[in-house]
């Protein structure tokens, strides 16, 4: 679940240099991809145990 952003977090992000903003976004996307992949593997493993 994604927590709502606080104003100071948004302000900090907007004050970052653009290359750091891009790295931050890329890091978030990679993290989400890994979480999704882990969740799918966990569900797949659970299904295999139930069959």
PyMOL commands that set and color helices and strands:
alter all, ss='L'
color gray80, all
select helices_A, chain A and resi 7-15+18-50
alter helices_A, ss='H'
color red, helices_A
deselect
rebuild
show_as cartoon
